[in-house]
Amino acid sequence: MSQQKFWNSKFSRDGYLYGINPNEFISSNINKFKNDSNILCLGEGEGRNAIFFAKNGFNVTAIDASDIGLSKLHFRSIEENVKIETICIDLNDYEVLDKYDVIVASYLQMYKDDREKLFKKIEDSLEKDGYFIGEFFSTKQLNYNSGGPKDVELLYTIEDFAIHFNSCNKDIKEEVVVLNEGKGHQGEACVIRVVIQKI
């Protein structure tokens, strides 16, 4: 099944699968961003992070494979009176065309074998001093029932990030947190949190 079909089946349901509030960890880092930052949201789905940053005055682009997810983002952006550029594409096919001050991702499901290329694209897309900030399910999430894939190849370790982003400062932590993100993420979870800054 393609990424688009998989995520369209998830996002075609009523409401917002992961709620409308931004990821708490990502949004808590907003004070690091300069006022006119260009922000890229990867695997942005129905747009909860993108809407948050746009409402805070940033220039936001959102990428996702799901046209249904991006359509819901679009209609909500109209309701919120913000402008967000959307790109409907599988991240495996994404090409670096622009530079960004900030790139964010929450719970991006990317197979282990595909991550090296994606992480290189993220690094190449960052401006000097730019940030890549994200929260991802740890391989230890298999021990929890709060959401996320049950395929270990779609889960992450600290090492996945540590061995990449060689032109960056890296703050990578594994933590147990309590999620409250729509119907999709509820309860105790084991996550990897990254704050990576290009130098």
PyMOL commands that set and color helices and strands:
alter all, ss='L'
color gray80, all
select helices_A, chain A and resi 3-11+24-27+30-32+48-55+67-80+91-93+112-125+139-143+152-154+158-162
alter helices_A, ss='H'
color red, helices_A
select strands_A, chain A and resi 38-42+59-64+84-88+100-106+126-137+168-181+185-198
alter strands_A, ss='S'
color yellow, strands_A
deselect
rebuild
show_as cartoon
